[in-house]
Amino acid sequence: MPNVFGAPHKGTEPRHEQVVFCQDEASGLRAIIAIYSTALGPSLGGTRFYPYGSEEEALADVLNLSRGMAYKNALAGLDLGGGKAVIIGDPAVDKSESMLRAYGRFVQSLNGRYYTACDVGTFSEDMDIVARECRFVTGRTVAHGGAGDSSILTAFGVFQGMRAAAETVWGAPTLRGKRVGVEGVGKVGHRLVEHLREDGADVVICDVNEAAVDRVRSLHPEVEVVADADAMVRTELDVYAPCALGGSLNDETVPVLTAKVVCGAANNQLAHTGVEKRLADRDVLYAPDYVVNSGGVIQVADEIEGFNFDRAKARAAGIYDTTRKIFALAADEGVPPAVAADRLAERRMSEIGRLRGILL
């Protein structure tokens, strides 16, 4: 189950601008759209299609994820707010054209306050269907003028954040000779392995999906495989890269973690508030997930201007500098990097959002 408790930001309760419950009985659609903030512009965030155990679980997840998107978009330098949507169901069984088009009608009804994109359980081809009923869709296929697979720049951005962490800990922005454990080698994780091997890192992987492991091993037979996530955090590592579902950093895993750096693509890696301090107390450098995994949203956001891959990649490369800035601020203020990242994001939302009060 996705992490529904690990909001990675301040301890106060989040206050969302708008939460919309969507239901279409004929198609079977049950969805929730959450808009956390439009201080910087229209909210942007993907649509997660997942078999939640209850509507309460789905609501908790979409509230956390939409809040995270507001912070992610702010630190990515985008003029976009934070939103997210979840569709309750099994995408392998329940997904249909009529359901996706019904969902598109609900997104359209928000009249541009929310732009949707892909997430767990949805793909660019699905966004093409949603777009038949809605103008506010990104993450579309290349054939329809979109960016295509956003995992390309997500993995690239995580690698940039990892380079910044390596420079902070070991003095050089490279993973050459370092032992990096990638937990989850799906859409993003397997691309991250490519960057790491090209950079000369020794890579250890695990995934619940054997086919995903086999795909990586077919390309890189030298990559080591461990049994599961529990074995991954206990093995000797320099860098731990969580790239599966959230909550991997918790009261059980942090004490046994051997890595000096945590930097991965998964959302909501911290199981609860306070984990960031436990990592800092153990002298583990944590690269805040919503900072380093923002390459994907940078990629799909570029579609709003008319997609240009080189432009999007250049912006995603800036994740390196942003991550370095966060580490420096954390050191100067004596706080964990997660707190420093929150402060930077909140400052930008406040300073730029204030301009909305200037009458034109």
N, C-alpha and C positions, 0 to 999 in steps of 0.2 A: 504494500500500500504506500502511496506517496506520503512524504512527511507532511502532516497537517498541523504540526505544533511549532515547527522551528522557524518562526519568523525571525530573520537575521538582523533585526534592527532594534530600535529603542524598546525599553520594557513597557512603555505605555500602550494602552489598547489602540489599535489603528482605527481611524475614523475615515470611512470611505465616503466619497461623494455620492455614489449611486450603486445600488445592487439590484439587478433585474432577474427575476425568475421567469424562465421561458418554458412553455409547454404546448406541444401540438399533439393531441391524442392520436390523430389519424396516422402520423408518421412515427409515433413513439418518442418524439423528441422531449427530453427533459434536460434543460440546460440552465446554467447560472452565469450571468455576465457581471463582473465586479469592476467598477471604476474607482480606483483609489484617489487619483489626483489628475487634474487637467491644468495644474499651475503653469506647466511649461508648454502646453499645447494639447492636442487630442491624445487620448490614451491609446497606447499600443501594447499588445500582448497576445500570445498565441491561444489557440483553442485546444484544451486537453480533453481527449476522449478516453474515459477510464471507468471500469466497473466498480465504482464506489459502493461500499457496503450500506450507505445510507445517505440521505440528502444532507444531514448534518456534517458528515465527513466531506462531502463535495463542497459545501459552503465554507468550511474551515480552510480547505485547500485553496479555493479560489480567492478568498480574502488574503491569505498569506502571499500567494503568488502574485496577485495584482499589486500589493504593496511593494513586493520585491521588484516588480517591473518599473515602478515609479523611481526607485532608487537607481536601478540599473540604467534606465534611459537618461536620468540626470547625469550620472557619472560618465556615460558614453558621449556626452556633449550634444545630445539630440534635443530638439525643440518638441519633445513629446512627453506626455504624461504616462501614468502607469495604469494598465488594465489587464484583465485576464478573463477567460471564459472556460467553463468545463461543461462537457456533455456527459451525462451519466449513462453508462452502458458499456458493453463489450464491443469494441470497434470491429473485431473479427466476425461478430455475429449480427450486431444491431445496425451497423452503419449502412445507410442507403441514400440514393439520390434525393428522395423526397425529404428525408430527415435533414440532410445538409442544406437543401434549399429552404426548408422551413426555418432552420437556424439562421440562414442568410437574411431572411425577412426580419427577424428580430434584431439582428445587428444593424440593418438598414434603418430600422425604426428609431435608432439612437442618433441618426442624422449626423454622423461624423464624430461624435464624442468618443467612439471606440473604433479602432482599426484592429482587425483580427489577423492571425497568421497561423502557422503550423505549431504543433507541440506534440507531446506524447499521444500517440494514437491517431494523429492527423498528418496529412502529407500535402505536397503542392497540388497534386491532382484533386484532392478534396477542396482546396481553396479555389480552384477553378470552378467547381460546382457551386460553392457558396457565392462566388462572384456573379453567377447568373441571376442572383436576386439582390445583390448588394454591391455598392461602389467602394466600400471601405474595407478592402481586402488586400493583404500583402502576402508575400511568400508563395506567389503563383509560379507556374511552370515557365520555363524559358520560352516555350512556344506561345505563351500568352503574355509575353513581355515582362515576366517576373524574374526573380533572382534565382529560382530553382532551390536546390538543396542548401538550406542555411547552415547545415552542420559544417560546411567548408570553412566559413569564417569563424564559426564558434570554436572549432579546434585550433585554428590559427591564432585566435585571440587568447585562448588558454595557454598556448605555447609562449606567447609574448609575455603574459603574466608570470609564467614559470621562469622565463629568462630574467625578469626583473627580480624575482625572489632569489634566484641563483646568484645574481650579482650582489644582492644585499647580504646573503649568508656566506658565500664563498669568494666574492670579489670579482667575478667575471660573469657576463650574461650568456652563459652556455651551460648545457647539461652534459657536455662531453665527459665520459667517464663516471657519471653519476648513475645510481641505480634507482630507477623510477618505476613505481607500481601503479598501473592503470587499472582501476576497478570499474569494469564495464567497458566493453569494446564494441558497442553498437555504432549508431550513426556518427557520433562525435568521437568516441574513444578510439575507434580504429584509425581515424584520421590523425588523432593526436599521436598515436604510435608512429605513424609515418614521419611526422615532424621530429619526434624524439630520436628515431633511428638515424635520420639524416643528420642530426646534430651530434651523433656519436654516443647517445645514452645507452645504457644497458636497461632493458625493459622487462618487467614482470607483469603478467596480465591475469585477470580472472573474469568470468562472466557466467551467469546462470544458463545462458544459451550456448550450447556446445558448438553450434554452427558458426556463431560469431567468433569463438576462439579458433576454430578450424580455419576460418577465413584469414585471420591474422597470421596464424602459423604457416599457412600455405605460402604467404608472401615473405614471412620472416621466421624461418624455422629455428633461428637462434634465440627467439624470444622465450622466456621461461613462463610456465603456467603453474599457478597455485590453485588449490581446490576451490576456495570460496573467499568471500569478503573477510571472514574472521581470520583466515590464514594470511590474507593480504596485509592486514594491519599489524600482524605479529612478525612478519618476515622482515629481514634486514633491508631497509630502504633508506635512501637519501631524500626522496620525494614521494609523497603519497598523493595520487590524483584520483579522487572520487568522480566517476563519470556515469554513475547509474542514478537511482532514485535518492532522495534526500535523507537526512538524519544519520549519516554514517559516522559523524563525530559526536559521540555521546559519552556518558559517564563510564561506560564499559570499554570503549575503544581508545579513548584518549590516554588512559594510564598505560596501555600496552603498546602504543604507537612508537615505532622506532625512528620514523622519518623526522628530519629537521625542518622540512617544508611541506605544507599541504596546499595544493593548487590543482583544482579540477573543475570539470564542467557541470557537475550536478548542481541543481538548485537546492537551497535550504539545507546545506550540509551540516549546520549546527543544529543539533536536536532540540536545544532550548537555550534561552539566555543564560549566560554564565560559562558556556563551553569555551567561548573565545578567551576568557580569562584563564581557564585551566590550560589551554594551549600555550598562552603566553607565559604562564608560570613554569611550564615545562621547557621553555625556550624553543618552542616550535613556532615557526613563522607561518601564519595563515594568510593566504591571499584570498580576500573576500570573494565568494563565488559569484555574486552578481556583478562584480567588477570584471573579472577575467573571462566570464562566459558571455559577455555582451556582444561578441562578434556576430552572433546570429541575428540579434535584433538590429544591429547596425546594417547588416546585409539586407534584411527585409525592409527596413525603414527607407533605404535608398530607393526603393521602388516608387515611393511617393513622388520623388523628383523625376523618375524615369531612370530605370536601373542602369548603373555603370559599375561593373565589377571592380575596375582599377580604383575608382574613387572610393568605393566601399572598403576595399582592402586597405587603402591608405589610411582611412579613418580607423579601421580595426587595429592597424599597427600602433596606433596611439595608446592602446591598452597598456603597452610596455611603460610609457611615460606616466600614465595615470597610476599604475600600480606602484611604481617607484615613488611617486609623490605621496601616496597613501602611507607607504612604509616610513618615509621621512617624517611625515606629520605625526604618525604614531610614536616614533622615537622622540620627537621634540616635545610632545604633550604627555608622554608617559602613559599611553593608552594602547590597548590592542588594536591591530589594523582594522578589525571589523568596526570598532567605534570610530576610528579616524575616517573610514569610508562613509559611515553614516553622516558624520558631521559635514563632510564635503558635499554630499548629495543634498542634505537638508539646506545647506547654505545656498546652493545654486537654485533649488526650488523656491526658496524664500526671496533671494535677490532678483531673480528673473521673473518670478511670479508676481512680485510687487509691481512690475511694469504694467500689468493688466489694469492697475488703478489709475494710470495716466490716460486721461481722456484724449482721444484723437479727433 
